[in-house]
Amino acid sequence: MDVVMIGAGYVGLTTGACLAELGHRVTCVDNDALKVARLRRAEIPIYEPGLSELISKHVESGRLSFSDEPALAASKADAVFIAVGTPSGPDGDIELSYVKNAATSLAPLLKPEAVVVIKSTVVAGTAQMVRRLVHEARGRSDVYVASNPEFLREGSAIRDFLEADRIVAGADDARAAKVLEQLYAPLREKGIPYIATNTTNAEMIKYAANAFLALKIGFINEVADLCEAAGGDVAAVADGIGLDRRIGRAFLNPGPGFGGSCFPKDTRAFAAIGRRFGQPQAIVETLIDRNEVRKSALAKRILSELGGKGRRVAILGTAFKANTDDVRDSAALTIMPLLLKAGAKVTAHDPKARHETERHVSGAAWADCPYEAARDADVVVILTEWDEYAGMDLDRLAKSMSGRVVIDCRNLFEPEAVAARGLKYVSIGRKAAAPVERIKARRTGAGTGNWSEIAAAPA
């Protein structure tokens, strides 16, 4: 089929490349001519494992192209995907102006029987509203509108598309339903579950799914705090409850709070939908507040371990999760400014997200590797679960530091392994591990848990 993708951002690029992999002819349209020129050279503006290679493959095969002029491509398309941004408004509800503008500008260009597929994450009723706008702009009702929400995780988006848990196809008429079936026929033939429903249900499925996953993260973070207070181990607790098939182990890893392009925005929008329809989503509202509190509470915890102004802290990881350069709503964007405001000297490292972080946070120094970031640091803080950090040489890390405290917000290490290097290891939902060897140890600062004089780590 001939497909046009309006929007060459994260969702548009990934979906377009994957549809080309399924055998369709795809044109990705963006109004940024410079961006289009770069994409034609396979210069990808985002970091997503495997995406550059997949785009190069299908640019070469002829099944994927890029344009800043939608008219010609849209006039031939069987399906036109709208994958534009839906930013949050002040009250958490999403802004639909980009979706509306894309739909109304495309409407006169479409051939009869074409289907407009909304890929952007939108609130319930949006597809029906877009259908009215398209029909008004055309002056007739000969094109159709569908809802096909995406479930792509940053860092594994290509696999999430080609090996999806399910495909949600929302259509309110037979023509739209048929086009979606044809688009996804190769995946349906592989046995991937295909949910054919109406557009309102499809829109609700997306928000309800993300809200539930965010709730799992928020829940295990609360359990982690309780484990620390009670002397438990959150990893053991998560394993124990995750083996229940009704619960599952996924999204039960504690951390510094969820971030990224989806969960923060989608939970706020889900709560706003509830308020709009007079059905407040109290659990989700609480989750949103607690997630933000968690980030600032971690900053206070780091400061308590630092013990004073002018102390040095190394921040390892500023992306909201590993395998992406996305820093939207990442814990680092809350924690780093609070540390700097309190007078700490911050040196940061991230394999991919430095440029994006520097757009939001100023005043921090940057290092080219984690050991350089840790040099002379009083405290090292791990915020992102990059493999590069999980594989660090702990002896080398200990030798780089001047202080003896490692705060691991991703539980990448076994506490005993870190403590054996003469380091105090503070993780999430587990009892802090004190250094194995201490010389003239004494507490400094009321309740801080700092050790002022500690034996050097073994060579």
Secondary structure, 3 states (H helix, E strand, C coil): CEEEEECCCHHHHHHHHHHHHCCCEEEEECCCHHHHHHHHCCCCCCCCCCHHHHHHHHHHHCCEEEECCHHHHHHHCCEEEECCCCCECCCCCECCHHHHHHHHHHHHHCCCCCEEEECCCCCCCHHHHHHHHHHHHHCCCCCEEEECCCCCCCCCHHHHHHCCCCEEEEECCHHHHHHHHHHCHHHHHCCCCEEEECHHHHHHHHHHHHHHHHHHHHHHHHHHHHHHHHCCCHHHHHHHHHCCCCCCCCCCCCCCCCCCCCHHHHHHHHHHHHHHCCCCCHHHHHHHHHHHHHHHHHHHHHHHHHCCCCCEEEEECCCCCCCCCCCCCCHHHHHHHHHHHCCCEEEEECCCCHHHHHCCCCCCEECCCHHHHHCCCCEEEECCCCHHHHCCCHHHHHHHCCCCEEEECCCCCCHHHHHCCCCEEEECCCCCECCCCCCCCCEECCCCCEECCCCCCCC
